[in-house]
Amino acid sequence: MPLLMLDLDNTLVDRDAAFRDAVSTFLAEHHLPATDVTWVMTVDAGGYTARRDVAVAMNDRFRGRVPATAVQALLDRGGADRVVPADAVRDALHRALADGWTCVIVTNGCTVQQEAKILRAGLDRLVQGWVVSERVGFKKPDPKIFHAAADAVGVPLAGAWIIGDSAHADIAGADALGLRSIWVSNGRTWDQDSYRPTRIAEDFVTAIDSLISTAG
């Protein structure tokens, strides 16, 4: 069965929307300006800024107004409790499974936080497995995490596809391994010259439909 490796944040789940909601609640609870949500989201950079660096920046900005423990609690949750399951994503995964793909989630991040998102979104029942960078000790685009994903589901890495929204973590990772990939653009324009995805799709559902209709 062919292997399909899937990114989690902003590919299978709308991580940024969930985190933005959590930040908005945090600001309201601590009587901080609602407009600071934009600043936090910029610092966070879609989750790619290290949590310790986000914590340092937030503690500096909100010093004297918010306990450091409250900032850490927000970042530890990371909006995982606010992820909204998407029927369209689940339906697309059902189609991929019916088409014969072995699906495995490959995600960077904290194990507890990422697994909470997977469970809340109901993805655990729709994929054959998942690997989280904290648990395996390697982060995308390190080839080792993709090898770990293939090993986790017992499917050869050769011939696999990778679907994800990060040019650096997902598409560069695929390129380094000679694998085919679909970049989930989420409305952005591709701006890398040294490597390119095999295909570009607006969202995950479109990516799956493209894969099923023309791959193989």
MDAnalysis code that builds the backbone (N, CA, C; Angstrom):
import MDAnalysis as mda
import numpy as np

u = mda.Universe.empty(648, n_residues=216, atom_resindex=np.repeat(np.arange(216), 3), trajectory=True)
u.add_TopologyAttr("name", ["N", "CA", "C"] * 216)
u.add_TopologyAttr("resid", np.arange(1, 217))
u.add_TopologyAttr("resname", ["MET", "PRO", "LEU", "LEU", "MET", "LEU", "ASP", "LEU", "ASP", "ASN", "THR", "LEU", "VAL", "ASP", "ARG", "ASP", "ALA", "ALA", "PHE", "ARG", "ASP", "ALA", "VAL", "SER", "THR", "PHE", "LEU", "ALA", "GLU", "HIS", "HIS", "LEU", "PRO", "ALA", "THR", "ASP", "VAL", "THR", "TRP", "VAL", "MET", "THR", "VAL", "ASP", "ALA", "GLY", "GLY", "TYR", "THR", "ALA", "ARG", "ARG", "ASP", "VAL", "ALA", "VAL", "ALA", "MET", "ASN", "ASP", "ARG", "PHE", "ARG", "GLY", "ARG", "VAL", "PRO", "ALA", "THR", "ALA", "VAL", "GLN", "ALA", "LEU", "LEU", "ASP", "ARG", "GLY", "GLY", "ALA", "ASP", "ARG", "VAL", "VAL", "PRO", "ALA", "ASP", "ALA", "VAL", "ARG", "ASP", "ALA", "LEU", "HIS", "ARG", "ALA", "LEU", "ALA", "ASP", "GLY", "TRP", "THR", "CYS", "VAL", "ILE", "VAL", "THR", "ASN", "GLY", "CYS", "THR", "VAL", "GLN", "GLN", "GLU", "ALA", "LYS", "ILE", "LEU", "ARG", "ALA", "GLY", "LEU", "ASP", "ARG", "LEU", "VAL", "GLN", "GLY", "TRP", "VAL", "VAL", "SER", "GLU", "ARG", "VAL", "GLY", "PHE", "LYS", "LYS", "PRO", "ASP", "PRO", "LYS", "ILE", "PHE", "HIS", "ALA", "ALA", "ALA", "ASP", "ALA", "VAL", "GLY", "VAL", "PRO", "LEU", "ALA", "GLY", "ALA", "TRP", "ILE", "ILE", "GLY", "ASP", "SER", "ALA", "HIS", "ALA", "ASP", "ILE", "ALA", "GLY", "ALA", "ASP", "ALA", "LEU", "GLY", "LEU", "ARG", "SER", "ILE", "TRP", "VAL", "SER", "ASN", "GLY", "ARG", "THR", "TRP", "ASP", "GLN", "ASP", "SER", "TYR", "ARG", "PRO", "THR", "ARG", "ILE", "ALA", "GLU", "ASP", "PHE", "VAL", "THR", "ALA", "ILE", "ASP", "SER", "LEU", "ILE", "SER", "THR", "ALA", "GLY"])
u.atoms.positions = np.array([
    [0.841, -1.195, 0.000],
    [0.000, 0.000, 0.000],
    [0.875, 1.244, 0.000],
    [0.589, 2.224, -0.847],
    [1.428, 3.433, -0.904],
    [1.314, 4.244, 0.371],
    [2.399, 4.951, 0.691],
    [2.487, 5.716, 1.929],
    [2.184, 7.187, 1.678],
    [1.328, 7.742, 2.525],
    [0.979, 9.157, 2.446],
    [1.282, 9.783, 3.798],
    [2.278, 10.681, 3.821],
    [2.680, 11.346, 5.061],
    [2.064, 12.743, 5.120],
    [1.387, 13.015, 6.230],
    [0.557, 14.209, 6.338],
    [1.009, 15.098, 7.481],
    [1.162, 16.381, 7.193],
    [1.422, 17.369, 8.232],
    [0.137, 17.574, 9.037],
    [0.278, 18.030, 10.276],
    [-0.895, 18.257, 11.132],
    [-1.324, 19.716, 11.149],
    [-0.470, 20.595, 11.694],
    [-0.860, 21.989, 11.910],
    [-1.023, 22.751, 10.608],
    [-2.212, 23.351, 10.458],
    [-2.560, 24.152, 9.276],
    [-2.578, 23.342, 7.987],
    [-2.636, 22.019, 8.151],
    [-2.867, 21.121, 7.024],
    [-4.106, 20.288, 7.319],
    [-4.019, 19.449, 8.358],
    [-5.173, 18.654, 8.776],
    [-6.069, 19.411, 9.752],
    [-5.492, 20.273, 10.563],
    [-6.276, 21.093, 11.491],
    [-5.865, 22.549, 11.349],
    [-6.811, 23.443, 11.640],
    [-6.528, 24.880, 11.574],
    [-5.896, 25.299, 12.896],
    [-4.617, 25.050, 13.016],
    [-3.896, 25.326, 14.242],
    [-3.896, 26.817, 14.574],
    [-3.706, 27.657, 13.563],
    [-3.612, 29.092, 13.821],
    [-4.922, 29.655, 14.350],
    [-6.054, 29.184, 13.820],
    [-7.352, 29.657, 14.295],
    [-7.556, 29.257, 15.752],
    [-7.179, 28.017, 16.094],
    [-7.333, 27.543, 17.469],
    [-6.440, 28.337, 18.424],
    [-5.198, 28.578, 18.015],
    [-4.280, 29.318, 18.874],
    [-4.720, 30.767, 19.012],
    [-5.184, 31.369, 17.921],
    [-5.671, 32.758, 17.974],
    [-6.830, 32.861, 18.971],
    [-7.734, 31.897, 18.947],
    [-8.865, 31.897, 19.879],
    [-8.373, 31.806, 21.321],
    [-7.370, 30.932, 21.549],
    [-6.815, 30.793, 22.896],
    [-6.134, 32.078, 23.354],
    [-5.407, 32.722, 22.459],
    [-4.725, 33.976, 22.793],
    [-5.738, 35.074, 23.103],
    [-6.797, 35.158, 22.327],
    [-7.834, 36.175, 22.557],
    [-8.450, 36.018, 23.944],
    [-8.711, 34.769, 24.323],
    [-9.261, 34.514, 25.658],
    [-8.253, 34.892, 26.740],
    [-7.003, 34.550, 26.519],
    [-5.918, 34.893, 27.455],
    [-5.836, 36.400, 27.656],
    [-5.884, 37.162, 26.590],
    [-5.788, 38.621, 26.696],
    [-6.976, 39.196, 27.450],
    [-8.164, 38.655, 27.168],
    [-9.362, 39.152, 27.853],
    [-9.308, 38.838, 29.348],
    [-8.866, 37.629, 29.681],
    [-8.799, 37.231, 31.091],
    [-7.834, 38.101, 31.892],
    [-6.794, 38.601, 31.212],
    [-5.783, 39.398, 31.915],
    [-5.920, 40.893, 31.625],
    [-7.067, 41.272, 31.062],
    [-7.396, 42.682, 30.822],
    [-6.320, 43.377, 29.978],
    [-5.885, 42.676, 28.950],
    [-4.894, 43.220, 28.022],
    [-5.589, 43.621, 26.717],
    [-4.994, 44.529, 25.942],
    [-5.622, 44.978, 24.703],
    [-5.876, 43.816, 23.737],
    [-7.085, 43.744, 23.215],
    [-7.431, 42.680, 22.270],
    [-6.561, 42.742, 21.023],
    [-6.082, 43.940, 20.698],
    [-5.252, 44.106, 19.500],
    [-3.907, 43.395, 19.624],
    [-3.515, 43.039, 20.848],
    [-2.237, 42.341, 21.032],
    [-2.257, 40.933, 20.436],
    [-3.430, 40.445, 20.061],
    [-3.489, 39.118, 19.436],
    [-2.653, 39.089, 18.168],
    [-2.649, 40.186, 17.424],
    [-1.860, 40.241, 16.184],
    [-0.379, 40.150, 16.485],
    [0.050, 40.822, 17.540],
    [1.462, 40.769, 17.923],
    [1.869, 39.359, 18.329],
    [1.044, 38.703, 19.149],
    [1.365, 37.342, 19.587],
    [1.429, 36.388, 18.400],
    [0.476, 36.499, 17.496],
    [0.449, 35.599, 16.337],
    [1.674, 35.825, 15.452],
    [2.135, 37.059, 15.361],
    [3.332, 37.354, 14.570],
    [4.564, 36.738, 15.213],
    [4.680, 36.892, 16.525],
    [5.811, 36.293, 17.243],
    [5.786, 34.777, 17.113],
    [4.615, 34.215, 17.228],
    [4.439, 32.751, 17.175],
    [4.793, 32.161, 15.813],
    [4.517, 32.925, 14.745],
    [4.881, 32.515, 13.375],
    [4.344, 31.133, 13.008],
    [3.058, 30.939, 13.283],
    [2.455, 29.675, 12.897],
    [2.970, 28.483, 13.673],
    [3.552, 28.747, 14.846],
    [4.065, 27.662, 15.668],
    [5.512, 27.321, 15.402],
    [6.143, 28.008, 14.452],
    [7.521, 27.676, 14.103],
    [8.560, 28.399, 14.952],
    [8.127, 29.409, 15.735],
    [9.032, 30.004, 16.712],
    [9.087, 29.086, 17.929],
    [10.273, 28.818, 18.435],
    [10.402, 27.948, 19.602],
    [9.566, 28.494, 20.756],
    [8.892, 27.595, 21.469],
    [8.006, 28.027, 22.552],
    [8.742, 28.851, 23.599],
    [9.983, 28.485, 23.892],
    [10.732, 29.249, 24.898],
    [10.959, 30.684, 24.428],
    [11.143, 30.883, 23.109],
    [11.355, 32.233, 22.583],
    [10.056, 33.032, 22.605],
    [8.933, 32.359, 22.327],
    [7.639, 33.037, 22.423],
    [7.384, 33.437, 23.878],
    [7.714, 32.543, 24.794],
    [7.519, 32.833, 26.216],
    [8.344, 34.036, 26.652],
    [9.600, 34.098, 26.226],
    [10.463, 35.226, 26.580],
    [9.866, 36.533, 26.059],
    [9.417, 36.526, 24.803],
    [8.856, 37.735, 24.204],
    [7.582, 38.173, 24.919],
    [6.699, 37.205, 25.227],
    [5.446, 37.550, 25.897],
    [5.691, 38.020, 27.329],
    [6.592, 37.376, 28.034],
    [6.875, 37.792, 29.408],
    [7.471, 39.197, 29.444],
    [8.257, 39.518, 28.451],
    [8.834, 40.863, 28.381],
    [7.753, 41.901, 28.094],
    [6.852, 41.577, 27.170],
    [5.812, 42.535, 26.783],
    [4.782, 42.732, 27.893],
    [4.454, 41.645, 28.591],
    [3.384, 41.718, 29.592],
    [3.912, 41.712, 31.026],
    [5.182, 42.044, 31.169],
    [5.809, 42.025, 32.488],
    [5.034, 42.902, 33.480],
    [4.769, 42.342, 34.656],
    [4.059, 43.076, 35.685],
    [2.550, 43.007, 35.558],
    [2.066, 42.480, 34.426],
    [0.615, 42.394, 34.218],
    [0.127, 40.953, 34.150],
    [1.017, 40.035, 33.783],
    [0.638, 38.629, 33.651],
    [1.726, 37.763, 34.260],
    [1.375, 36.807, 35.128],
    [2.398, 35.907, 35.679],
    [3.017, 35.050, 34.575],
    [4.293, 34.773, 34.714],
    [4.965, 33.926, 33.728],
    [4.320, 32.550, 33.654],
    [3.764, 32.088, 34.766],
    [3.108, 30.781, 34.760],
    [1.878, 30.768, 33.859],
    [1.183, 31.895, 33.759],
    [0.002, 31.975, 32.894],
    [0.411, 31.939, 31.426],
    [1.508, 32.621, 31.109],
    [2.025, 32.581, 29.737],
    [2.423, 31.158, 29.374],
    [3.124, 30.494, 30.290],
    [3.567, 29.132, 30.019],
    [2.384, 28.183, 29.853],
    [1.348, 28.371, 30.650],
    [0.158, 27.524, 30.538],
    [-0.506, 27.691, 29.167],
    [-0.581, 28.921, 28.688],
    [-1.135, 29.177, 27.359],
    [-0.330, 28.452, 26.289],
    [0.989, 28.564, 26.350],
    [1.840, 27.960, 25.330],
    [1.862, 26.439, 25.444],
    [1.724, 25.924, 26.660],
    [1.674, 24.475, 26.824],
    [0.418, 23.892, 26.173],
    [-0.692, 24.593, 26.306],
    [-1.937, 24.128, 25.668],
    [-1.889, 24.365, 24.164],
    [-1.370, 25.539, 23.784],
    [-1.214, 25.857, 22.376],
    [-2.494, 25.851, 21.563],
    [-3.634, 25.992, 22.223],
    [-4.903, 25.976, 21.501],
    [-5.382, 24.578, 21.157],
    [-4.710, 23.548, 21.666],
    [-5.102, 22.168, 21.345],
    [-6.540, 21.879, 21.756],
    [-6.994, 22.502, 22.849],
    [-8.347, 22.275, 23.337],
    [-9.388, 23.054, 22.546],
    [-8.942, 23.820, 21.556],
    [-9.858, 24.626, 20.757],
    [-9.860, 24.231, 19.279],
    [-9.155, 23.164, 18.960],
    [-9.152, 22.673, 17.584],
    [-10.562, 22.233, 17.205],
    [-11.005, 22.648, 16.033],
    [-12.350, 22.310, 15.563],
    [-12.251, 21.199, 14.527],
    [-12.874, 20.038, 14.782],
    [-12.853, 18.961, 13.787],
    [-13.510, 19.418, 12.486],
    [-12.908, 19.063, 11.377],
    [-13.417, 19.485, 10.072],
    [-13.946, 18.272, 9.311],
    [-15.249, 18.279, 9.023],
    [-15.854, 17.156, 8.310],
    [-15.221, 16.950, 6.938],
    [-14.875, 18.050, 6.271],
    [-14.315, 17.937, 4.919],
    [-12.967, 17.230, 4.953],
    [-12.181, 17.498, 5.997],
    [-10.881, 16.834, 6.132],
    [-11.079, 15.348, 6.407],
    [-11.980, 15.028, 7.297],
    [-12.235, 13.613, 7.594],
    [-12.742, 12.872, 6.369],
    [-13.630, 13.513, 5.606],
    [-14.139, 12.885, 4.388],
    [-13.018, 12.640, 3.385],
    [-12.099, 13.605, 3.275],
    [-10.971, 13.454, 2.355],
    [-10.074, 12.292, 2.789],
    [-9.866, 12.151, 4.093],
    [-9.066, 11.036, 4.593],
    [-9.753, 9.706, 4.312],
    [-11.061, 9.669, 4.449],
    [-11.808, 8.446, 4.108],
    [-11.579, 8.077, 2.636],
    [-11.574, 9.076, 1.769],
    [-11.368, 8.803, 0.340],
    [-9.960, 8.279, 0.082],
    [-8.978, 8.856, 0.800],
    [-7.601, 8.398, 0.623],
    [-7.453, 6.946, 1.076],
    [-8.058, 6.611, 2.195],
    [-7.988, 5.239, 2.701],
    [-8.683, 4.277, 1.748],
    [-9.829, 4.698, 1.237],
    [-10.557, 3.846, 0.299],
    [-9.777, 3.646, -0.989],
    [-8.930, 4.612, -1.320],
    [-8.117, 4.515, -2.534],
    [-6.864, 3.668, -2.313],
    [-6.659, 3.212, -1.076],
    [-5.552, 2.302, -0.799],
    [-4.328, 2.910, -0.163],
    [-4.390, 4.176, 0.240],
    [-3.228, 4.821, 0.842],
    [-3.090, 4.450, 2.313],
    [-1.856, 4.309, 2.778],
    [-1.561, 4.183, 4.198],
    [-1.200, 5.579, 4.696],
    [-1.984, 6.111, 5.624],
    [-1.821, 7.502, 6.053],
    [-1.150, 7.581, 7.422],
    [-0.135, 8.421, 7.522],
    [0.564, 8.630, 8.784],
    [0.827, 10.120, 8.958],
    [0.533, 10.638, 10.144],
    [0.765, 12.049, 10.441],
    [2.208, 12.232, 10.894],
    [2.872, 13.251, 10.344],
    [4.246, 13.581, 10.711],
    [4.244, 15.047, 11.152],
    [4.455, 15.286, 12.445],
    [4.311, 16.644, 12.950],
    [5.434, 17.031, 13.899],
    [5.848, 18.270, 13.805],
    [6.769, 18.834, 14.781],
    [5.969, 19.335, 15.975],
    [6.588, 19.293, 17.149],
    [5.926, 19.868, 18.305],
    [6.018, 19.005, 19.540],
    [5.292, 19.451, 20.568],
    [5.224, 18.768, 21.855],
    [4.263, 17.588, 21.743],
    [4.663, 16.435, 22.229],
    [3.864, 15.227, 22.070],
    [2.469, 15.373, 22.678],
    [2.382, 15.848, 23.905],
    [1.083, 15.966, 24.569],
    [0.161, 16.899, 23.793],
    [0.696, 18.031, 23.360],
    [-0.105, 19.018, 22.641],
    [-0.555, 18.495, 21.274],
    [0.358, 17.888, 20.526],
    [0.016, 17.426, 19.185],
    [-0.943, 16.242, 19.221],
    [-0.740, 15.345, 20.171],
    [-1.659, 14.211, 20.270],
    [-3.047, 14.663, 20.719],
    [-3.112, 15.701, 21.544],
    [-4.411, 16.244, 21.944],
    [-5.171, 16.778, 20.730],
    [-4.465, 17.419, 19.812],
    [-5.108, 17.914, 18.583],
    [-5.613, 16.751, 17.740],
    [-4.772, 15.729, 17.596],
    [-5.148, 14.566, 16.789],
    [-6.414, 13.910, 17.346],
    [-6.464, 13.748, 18.662],
    [-7.611, 13.097, 19.287],
    [-8.856, 13.978, 19.214],
    [-8.691, 15.276, 19.474],
    [-9.848, 16.181, 19.460],
    [-10.457, 16.253, 18.063],
    [-9.613, 16.202, 17.034],
    [-10.099, 16.270, 15.658],
    [-10.592, 14.918, 15.148],
    [-10.432, 13.863, 15.948],
    [-10.878, 12.545, 15.529],
    [-10.008, 11.916, 14.462],
    [-8.774, 12.400, 14.341],
    [-7.884, 11.900, 13.293],
    [-7.283, 10.544, 13.648],
    [-7.268, 10.214, 14.941],
    [-6.694, 8.940, 15.367],
    [-7.423, 7.749, 14.766],
    [-8.690, 7.938, 14.389],
    [-9.482, 6.854, 13.798],
    [-9.384, 6.817, 12.285],
    [-8.628, 7.756, 11.710],
    [-8.595, 7.870, 10.254],
    [-7.206, 7.711, 9.667],
    [-6.209, 7.524, 10.519],
    [-4.845, 7.314, 10.030],
    [-4.300, 6.040, 10.666],
    [-3.276, 5.495, 10.020],
    [-2.682, 4.265, 10.552],
    [-1.674, 4.534, 11.679],
    [-1.266, 5.799, 11.830],
    [-0.325, 6.126, 12.888],
    [0.134, 7.567, 12.795],
    [1.004, 7.947, 13.729],
    [1.567, 9.298, 13.707],
    [2.899, 9.296, 14.442],
    [3.724, 10.284, 14.094],
    [4.975, 10.513, 14.806],
    [5.055, 12.003, 15.141],
    [5.536, 12.286, 16.356],
    [5.698, 13.662, 16.828],
    [7.176, 13.884, 17.099],
    [7.691, 15.013, 16.670],
    [9.137, 15.260, 16.740],
    [9.686, 15.104, 18.149],
    [8.971, 15.595, 19.154],
    [9.478, 15.495, 20.520],
    [9.702, 14.041, 20.922],
    [8.799, 13.171, 20.504],
    [8.890, 11.768, 20.910],
    [10.013, 11.030, 20.187],
    [10.165, 11.288, 18.871],
    [11.169, 10.529, 18.114],
    [12.538, 11.189, 18.134],
    [12.597, 12.458, 18.540],
    [13.889, 13.128, 18.664],
    [14.412, 13.773, 17.402],
    [13.574, 13.871, 16.373],
    [13.976, 14.516, 15.121],
    [12.844, 15.415, 14.653],
    [13.203, 16.570, 14.079],
    [12.203, 17.503, 13.577],
    [12.259, 17.576, 12.055],
    [11.083, 17.744, 11.443],
    [11.079, 18.026, 10.010],
    [11.872, 19.303, 9.760],
    [12.694, 19.369, 8.727],
    [12.781, 18.447, 7.585],
    [13.824, 17.341, 7.699],
    [14.305, 17.039, 8.895],
    [15.285, 15.966, 9.058],
    [14.736, 14.663, 8.465],
    [15.455, 14.043, 7.543],
    [14.968, 12.800, 6.923],
    [14.635, 11.712, 7.940],
    [15.265, 11.763, 9.104],
    [15.055, 10.698, 10.089],
    [13.609, 10.626, 10.565],
    [12.912, 11.766, 10.635],
    [11.538, 11.725, 11.120],
    [10.616, 11.069, 10.090],
    [10.932, 11.248, 8.810],
    [10.128, 10.603, 7.774],
    [10.387, 9.097, 7.735],
    [11.630, 8.711, 7.956],
    [11.943, 7.285, 8.070],
    [11.219, 6.683, 9.279],
    [11.174, 7.448, 10.374],
    [10.474, 6.966, 11.567],
    [8.984, 6.787, 11.296],
    [8.415, 7.685, 10.496],
    [6.992, 7.578, 10.159],
    [6.715, 6.326, 9.335],
    [7.579, 6.064, 8.370],
    [7.417, 4.864, 7.543],
    [7.538, 3.608, 8.399],
    [8.501, 3.616, 9.302],
    [8.693, 2.464, 10.189],
    [7.487, 2.266, 11.102],
    [6.878, 3.374, 11.528],
    [5.758, 3.296, 12.468],
    [4.566, 2.553, 11.891],
    [4.402, 2.629, 10.581],
    [3.257, 1.953, 9.949],
    [3.691, 0.764, 9.101],
    [4.999, 0.488, 9.089],
    [5.494, -0.693, 8.396],
    [5.350, -0.652, 6.895],
    [5.520, 0.546, 6.317],
    [5.401, 0.713, 4.864],
    [6.688, 1.334, 4.339],
    [7.220, 0.860, 3.210],
    [8.459, 1.435, 2.666],
    [8.309, 2.917, 2.365],
    [9.397, 3.656, 2.553],
    [9.392, 5.085, 2.270],
    [9.392, 5.356, 0.764],
    [9.984, 4.468, -0.008],
    [10.053, 4.658, -1.461],
    [8.653, 4.790, -2.048],
    [8.479, 5.815, -2.881],
    [7.194, 6.028, -3.531],
    [6.197, 6.821, -2.718],
    [6.584, 7.249, -1.517],
    [5.665, 7.986, -0.650],
    [5.426, 9.398, -1.167],
    [4.312, 9.965, -0.746],
    [3.986, 11.370, -0.975],
    [3.934, 12.073, 0.375],
    [4.256, 13.370, 0.371],
    [4.145, 14.203, 1.573],
    [3.225, 15.377, 1.263],
    [2.264, 15.612, 2.148],
    [1.366, 16.762, 2.018],
    [1.549, 17.647, 3.237],
    [1.814, 18.933, 3.013],
    [1.982, 19.843, 4.140],
    [1.987, 21.290, 3.710],
    [1.868, 22.186, 4.695],
    [1.777, 23.613, 4.386],
    [3.098, 24.344, 4.536],
    [4.121, 23.674, 5.089],
    [5.406, 24.340, 5.316],
    [6.388, 24.041, 4.189],
    [6.859, 25.097, 3.547],
    [7.859, 24.907, 2.490],
    [9.117, 24.282, 3.061],
    [9.556, 24.782, 4.199],
    [10.814, 24.305, 4.785],
    [10.675, 22.912, 5.384],
    [9.685, 22.724, 6.233],
    [9.574, 21.463, 6.967],
    [9.074, 20.318, 6.102],
    [8.062, 20.575, 5.286],
    [7.424, 19.504, 4.530],
    [8.002, 19.325, 3.126],
    [8.035, 20.392, 2.360],
    [8.422, 20.271, 0.955],
    [9.930, 20.095, 0.805],
    [10.708, 20.841, 1.578],
    [12.157, 20.635, 1.550],
    [12.513, 19.246, 2.064],
    [11.753, 18.771, 3.054],
    [11.973, 17.423, 3.553],
    [11.725, 16.383, 2.489],
    [10.651, 16.560, 1.732],
    [10.348, 15.635, 0.644],
    [11.421, 15.698, -0.434],
    [11.834, 16.911, -0.761],
    [12.838, 17.091, -1.815],
    [14.155, 16.405, -1.445],
    [14.551, 16.506, -0.188],
    [15.812, 15.900, 0.253],
    [15.785, 14.382, 0.137],
    [14.589, 13.809, 0.227],
    [14.444, 12.353, 0.154],
    [14.057, 11.860, -1.245],
    [13.889, 12.800, -2.171],
    [13.480, 12.418, -3.517],
    [12.040, 11.955, -3.588],
    [11.200, 12.452, -2.664],
    [9.794, 12.060, -2.621],
    [8.919, 13.120, -3.283],
    [7.758, 12.701, -3.715],
    [6.801, 13.642, -4.298],
    [6.006, 14.331, -3.189],
    [5.555, 15.536, -3.486],
    [4.912, 16.333, -2.438],
    [3.819, 17.220, -3.006],
    [2.913, 17.584, -2.112],
    [1.883, 18.582, -2.424],
    [1.945, 19.655, -1.341],
    [2.165, 20.880, -1.762],
    [2.210, 21.996, -0.831],
    [0.817, 22.576, -0.673],
    [0.324, 22.662, 0.564],
    [-0.955, 23.291, 0.867],
    [-0.702, 24.783, 1.038],
    [-1.175, 25.553, 0.084],
    [-0.780, 26.965, 0.033],
    [-1.528, 27.843, 1.029],
    [-2.775, 27.473, 1.377],
    [-3.580, 28.324, 2.266],
    [-3.578, 29.773, 1.797],
    [-3.660, 29.954, 0.483],
    [-3.752, 31.289, -0.094],
    [-2.435, 31.991, -0.351],
    [-1.322, 31.328, -0.082],
    [-0.011, 31.940, -0.284],
    [0.548, 31.603, -1.665],
    [1.631, 32.286, -2.011],
    [2.321, 32.043, -3.277],
    [3.665, 31.383, -2.990],
    [4.015, 30.385, -3.770],
    [5.297, 29.707, -3.583],
    [6.440, 30.669, -3.883],
    [7.450, 30.748, -2.990],
    [8.513, 31.744, -3.180],
    [9.914, 31.159, -3.042],
    [10.032, 29.836, -3.101],
    [11.347, 29.210, -3.009],
    [11.870, 28.876, -4.408],
    [13.166, 29.116, -4.630],
    [13.762, 28.828, -5.937],
    [14.569, 27.535, -5.965],
    [15.084, 27.118, -4.816],
    [16.000, 25.976, -4.803],
    [15.287, 24.626, -4.817],
    [14.011, 24.606, -4.506],
    [13.229, 23.376, -4.572],
    [11.764, 23.753, -4.767],
    [10.989, 22.783, -5.255],
    [9.572, 23.022, -5.516],
    [8.771, 21.778, -5.162],
    [7.505, 21.949, -4.807],
    [6.643, 20.787, -4.594],
    [6.264, 20.167, -5.937],
    [5.871, 18.926, -5.914],
    [5.368, 18.287, -7.132],
    [4.091, 18.969, -7.596],
    [3.258, 19.319, -6.636],
    [1.993, 20.000, -6.924],
    [1.708, 21.039, -5.847],
    [0.797, 21.936, -6.150],
    [0.335, 22.935, -5.190],
    [-1.180, 22.828, -5.111],
    [-1.710, 22.835, -3.886],
    [-3.155, 22.793, -3.682],
    [-3.549, 23.881, -2.692],
    [-4.740, 24.410, -2.842],
    [-5.209, 25.476, -1.962],
    [-5.389, 24.971, -0.527],
    [-5.865, 23.734, -0.372],
    [-6.115, 23.190, 0.956],
    [-5.949, 21.679, 0.929],
    [-6.114, 21.051, 2.080],
    [-5.883, 19.612, 2.178],
    [-6.862, 18.814, 1.341],
    [-8.116, 19.207, 1.352],
    [-9.127, 18.471, 0.587],
    [-8.785, 18.479, -0.893],
    [-8.399, 19.630, -1.408],
    [-8.006, 19.735, -2.815],
    [-6.777, 18.891, -3.094],
    [-5.855, 18.853, -2.142],
    [-4.648, 18.053, -2.299],
    [-4.984, 16.561, -2.443],
    [-5.875, 16.082, -1.592],
    [-6.271, 14.667, -1.641],
    [-6.982, 14.359, -2.953],
    [-7.872, 15.234, -3.370],
    [-8.591, 15.004, -4.626],
    [-7.629, 14.949, -5.793],
    [-6.615, 15.815, -5.782],
    [-5.613, 15.819, -6.839],
    [-4.824, 14.503, -6.817],
    [-4.491, 14.048, -5.628],
    [-3.688, 12.834, -5.487],
    [-4.452, 11.616, -5.973],
    [-5.698, 11.527, -5.580],
    [-6.511, 10.368, -5.948],
    [-6.788, 10.326, -7.442],
    [-7.005, 11.492, -8.036],
    [-7.403, 11.518, -9.441],
    [-6.261, 11.290, -10.412],
    [-5.027, 11.661, -10.014],
    [-3.950, 11.602, -11.007],
    [-2.683, 10.901, -10.534],
    [-2.524, 10.637, -9.219],
    [-1.286, 10.010, -8.750],
    [-1.253, 8.541, -9.142],
    [-0.027, 7.997, -9.117],
    [0.146, 6.578, -9.449],
    [0.035, 6.372, -10.914],
])
